[in-house]
C-alpha cells in the first residue's frame, strides 16, 4: 500500500496535533507534504519549504492524495473542501460550522465526483459518534441521540455544580485554561452543540435540517436562582443537544439547558468531557464518553479518518436512502422551566398547562408544558439576560 500524501490546511493547535500524532503513529503510512497557513512570515519550527499561503499549491498538486482541513474560517473551509472534492481529492475535515451549513451539498458532490469526505472529528473530538451511527446503528430502530456535545460549557457548569464556583468565575477560568475563547458565545450560546447535532442527525435519522430551523438556547443567562433551584431538586443543569424520533413518522431536535437527575448517564459527565447516549427500540441505551475537543483528542480522530481512507472507507449515508424516513417537526410538547424578571413571560408565551408558578422580588419562574414551535416563534424575544430556560425531560422517561 503506497503512502498517502497529505495537504494540510491549518497549523494551529489542532493542525500541530495532527502533525505530532502522525509522527507517533508507526502504522499510519501517511505523511504531510505541504501545509497551507494564513501567515507565511510567522516563525515556525518546521522546515519553511513545507509551508505555503496559497491554497492551490495543495489543491492543484496531483501528487497530493488527501486534503485535511482544520481551519477556523468556515467560508474559506467551504471553498477548500468543495474544490478538493470536485477535483476528485478525498477530504478529512473537522469544521463543524462549515459542515452544518453545507453537508447536504457535499453529499451530492461526493456522489457526482466519486471523492470521499470524512469528518468524525467534527462532532465530539475523540468520540467516534459518526462512524458508530453509520455502521452499528444503520437501521431504523434508533430512537434518540442526546448528550453533552460541548466541552467548554460543560466545564463551566461542572465548576458551578461540583465546586460551588460562581458562573462568571467559572467562565473566566475556562477562558484562562483555553477551554473557552475570549468571546465564548459560540460555546455558551449553544451554537457549537447545534452544529454538531445537525451533522449527527444526518447519520442518526437520515435527514438534514438547516441550523436556522432548530431551537437553540444556551447558558449565558443562567442566574444564581436557577442554580439554587436545581440544587434544591437534586439535579444538575447541563447544556444538552438531542434528536428524538417521537413517532414512526416524525422526529424533533433542539439544544437547551436541561435538568439532569443523578439516574442519567450524562449527570456524571464533568469538566471538558463529552457524553453521548444512543437509544434504540431493541437495545435500550448505549453510552459513549470522552474528550470532545483539544489538540491531541481531535488529532487522534483525524488520524482515524486518514487511516480509514487508506482502506477506501467512506460514509454510505444509508439512512438517506430509507423509503419511510421520519419528517422533522416542532409540533412537540415539552415541559420547561422559565425564569424571568422584566420580560413578561406569561403574556409572551402560550403554555398548554402550568404546573408551578413562583413570584418573588428577586425573580419569577414558571414550569409548564409548551409546544416547541411556540419557543421557535418567540426565540428572539427570549434572548434577554433576564430570561433562562431549561428543559425538563419527558421523552422516553418510561424506558429509564
Buried (B, 14 or more C-beta within 10 A) or exposed (E): EEEBBBBBBBBEBBBBBBBEBBEEBEEBBBEBBBBBBBEEEEEBEEEEEBBBEEBEBBBEBEEBBBBBBBBBBBEBBBEBBBBBBEEEBBBBBBBBBBBBBBBBBBBEBBEEBEBBBBBBBBBBBBBBBBBBBBBEBBEBEBBBBBBBBBBBBBBBBBBBBEEEBEBEEBBBBBBEEEBBEEEBEBBBBBBBBBBBBBBBBBBBBBBBBEBEEBBBBBBBBBBEBBBEBBEEEEBBBBBBBBBBBBEEEBBBBBBBBBBBEEEBBBBEBBBBBBBBBBBBEEEEBBBBBBBBBBBBBBBBBBBBBBBBBBEEBBBEBBBBEBEEBBEBBBEBEBBBBBBBBEBEBBEBBEBEEEEEEEEEEEBBBBBBBBBBBBBBBBEEEBBEEBBBBBBBBEBBEEEE
